Amino acid sequence: MKLFDVYPLFDVNIVKGQGCKVWDDKGQEYLDLYGGHAVISIGHSHPHYIEKVTAQLQQIGFYSNSVVNKLQAELAERLGKASGYDDYQLFLINSGAEANENALKLASWKTGNVRVLSCEGAFHGRTSLAVEVTHNRKIVAPINDNHHVRFLPLNDLEPWIRELSRGGIAAVILECIQGVGGVQMATPEFAQKLAYACKRYGVPLIADEIQCGYGRSGKFFAHQWLGIRPDIITMAKGIANGFPMGAVLISPDFKPEYGQLGTTFGGNHLGCAAALATLDVMEGEGLVENARQVGEYLMEGIRNIGSSHIKDVRGRGLMIGIELDMPHKMVRKPLIRHEHCFTGAAGQNILRLLPPLCLTKAEADDFIERLIRVQPEED
Ligand SMILES: Cc1ncc(COP(=O)(O)O)c(C=O)c1O
């Protein structure tokens, strides 16, 4: 059998990781400014994580959501404290798309409505509702194209207010820092006025924190830079440092009913152990603060390169976009091939940095040297 060939691959076989470094099968070391697509939060193969996940596996890896799982309750309590959302409720699933799928369902039940307002440039995942609220026609299958969604411009409040005032809206969904959209940031003024309008019209505001959340922006959630408190917050990626897990934080205004939501694998013992170990390290090593400090240092360093090929450097914490005057491929590929450094990308000409949150200033300097040295190459 062959793999269903949907990924254009770099010809590198990564077999080992440690902190912010990974190695291929030939023993070549790479600096990881990509974090396996923003997933590695505490660093690759952290010893505490390995110890906790191994110990859990030796006890039990999985049982069903029909019995008590105290690890879920422990995770809810720890996550509530770490994020400042003690009074919210936690629902666990396996991926980001599933988190948004469940968030949108909850909002639709609450309001009785079916229309959603989403942002131009948004990416919210690839399952049915999540892909429908994603602003990319190419990945929406006809069966998902159900005309529920209106895409409106980021930071341009007026059309949002107009749509909200017409009524019939189930939810507003927003990435406070767009990932796939090219590290575009909501302004505090836009976010606050939008949140206010949502409250006024009784429409749940969903913050998709799947990429920009979980410490990456230098606060626990990116929306906490903007002074808003969404009704529903979705998470995945960094939550369990690579173990597949998604989560929905749900305001106390939503009352659960038995059977309303459910999942086979979500919140399993092994996943919870991985998420708890991730939180241990994030707190013990101050990684949210590290993301803020090293992120500022790195952005400043990139700006100081003063290259005419760099049009803009933007972001928060360790979610950084470098807008180039050429296709990102011309830099991203030679960065891997010759400078042995992974980065992410967005749009046509943006390098997207999403390193583990334990990146050091020395590693940030090392990246800047590689970026200065790299010679752009035609495809
Ligand atoms: C902002 C955002 N939302 C949702 C998703 C979907 O997450 P998953 O791929 O885990 O389904 C992603 C994935 O990149 C994302 O960046």
PDBQT file of the ligand as one rigid body, heavy atoms in Angstrom, charges set to zero:
ROOT
HETATM    1  C1  LIG A 401      -5.410  28.392  14.391  1.00  0.00    +0.000 C 
HETATM    2  C2  LIG A 401      -5.632  26.943  14.085  1.00  0.00    +0.000 A 
HETATM    3  N1  LIG A 401      -6.839  26.409  14.302  1.00  0.00    +0.000 NA
HETATM    4  C3  LIG A 401      -7.088  25.116  14.067  1.00  0.00    +0.000 A 
HETATM    5  C4  LIG A 401      -6.107  24.276  13.577  1.00  0.00    +0.000 A 
HETATM    6  C5  LIG A 401      -6.420  22.811  13.309  1.00  0.00    +0.000 C 
HETATM    7  O1  LIG A 401      -5.765  22.010  14.212  1.00  0.00    +0.000 OA
HETATM    8  P1  LIG A 401      -5.566  20.434  13.909  1.00  0.00    +0.000 P 
HETATM    9  O2  LIG A 401      -4.647  20.339  12.743  1.00  0.00    +0.000 OA
HETATM   10  O3  LIG A 401      -4.992  19.891  15.181  1.00  0.00    +0.000 OA
HETATM   11  O4  LIG A 401      -6.912  19.890  13.605  1.00  0.00    +0.000 OA
HETATM   12  C6  LIG A 401      -4.832  24.795  13.329  1.00  0.00    +0.000 A 
HETATM   13  C7  LIG A 401      -3.775  23.923  12.768  1.00  0.00    +0.000 C 
HETATM   14  O5  LIG A 401      -2.795  24.356  12.215  1.00  0.00    +0.000 OA
HETATM   15  C8  LIG A 401      -4.593  26.165  13.573  1.00  0.00    +0.000 A 
HETATM   16  O6  LIG A 401      -3.406  26.715  13.338  1.00  0.00    +0.000 OA
ENDROOT
TORSDOF 0
